[in-house]
Amino acid sequence: MIALSVFAAVLGALLLVPLSAAAASIGPGYQQPGKPLNHLGGYLTPGGRVAYCIDPGLPSAVARDTGDSGVVGSVNGLGAAEMLSLNTLLDRHGETSDANTAAAVAMAVWTIAGNAAYQAEGGDGYVLVRAPADQRMAIQALADRFRAEATAVTATPPTAVLSISIDTGDDYGGILALDATPGVTGTVVLTNAVFADTGGHTRSPVSAGARLAVVAVPPSGSTAYRILASSSDLVVPAAPPASVHVYSTSGAQTLVAAADSSSIVLAASASDLRDRLTPSLSTTAQSAAEVGGTVIDTASLLDVPSSGVHLRWFGYLQPIGSSTPQCAVSTLAFESSEPVTITTDGVVASELFAVTDRSVGTVFWVATLTRNDVVVAKGICGDSAETTVITSPETPPHLPVVSG
């Protein structure tokens, strides 16, 4: 009954004050008995937000025209660090319906935004008398915690860095890394490479701390190239900015609420620190052979990856009278019985191919180097160094035009 009587008295006193259509009103917290405008807690703005006084000692904003002044980067001369502390406090704890929480937030806000005036009035001890005696210790503990939280906040600019490493001994392999502020995610696009597990050039989401295997895809005709990685949508999780939402009342206290958190979007790119090299081969075939004998080809290999590489030879018998090299299935006369596994640079010989009377004529050889079943280097059909003239005792050689 006593509590109801006090509430009725407070309500009656407030009703005596003429209310504006755009006025702030008492929000969660406590009013000092007999002094309803001596409020410890938050105020309700005309838009329904919970805001807090930053001007201890000034008249209450209750029942006065309260204007929305928008988001500002400084109040009461506060610097960026103090503004970040203030907005973090409001963002974490300000929007509440709990009386103790609102009372503690109000005390912490005064300490950050108007401590000199707050202490001149009497500080915590002066305002805590507005709360019930049995709640004061709990409110004080909350206020101390909120102050510690707010002052511990530091403004660390978000970062996002992409990097690419090259596997030792394998210019086709590597690792893409995203080192970034925790929680950052985005889409990464590769150039001259794919992600090893998906085979795609694009991946989303890629999160901070990611380590992803990539496989190079050399551009056509290139002997030296680099993998590129880029992202233009690395999103940093929303965090309170160093600003607050201000509600102004002429001749009375200024109220503040949390400024809305917003995400930040970063961009990042990376490139190999050195050129990646594509394997190369140069081949020399036995220049002449006879039916009943054998023929051999050799390949000199350079910049070969250490795994997944195989070499095969194909010999194409040229049609009589042909002046244009023809290396197709229809002219295939010789083929490696099985691929040769290659693990290092050097000179490699083919198997000995048996020469029969069905291969008499001019043969153009083409050596093919593959990595994981993808062609990475290949000889040229019609290369003079890759030409074998095969004869039989009965058949004179036919010599088509050979490109040099």
Secondary structure, 3 states (H helix, E strand, C coil): CHHHHHHHHHHHHHHCCCCCCCEEEEEEEEEECCEEEEEEEEEECCCCCEEEECCCCCCCCECCECEEEEEECCCCCCCHHHHHHHHHHHHHHHCCCCHHHHHHHHHHHHHHHCHHHHHHHCHHHHHHCCCCHHHHHHHHHHHHHHHHHHHHCCCCCCCEEEEEEECCCCCCEEEEEEEECCCCEEEEEEECEEECCCCCCEEEEEECCCEEEEEECCCCCCCEECCEEEEEEEEEEEECCCCEEEEECCCCCCEEEECCCEEEEEEEEEECCCCEECCEEEEEECCEEECCCEECEEEEEECCCCCCEEEEEEEEECCCCCCCCCCCHHHEEEECCCCEEECCCEEEECCCEECCHHHCEEEEEEEEEEECCEEEEECCCCCHHHEEEEEECCECCCCCCCCC
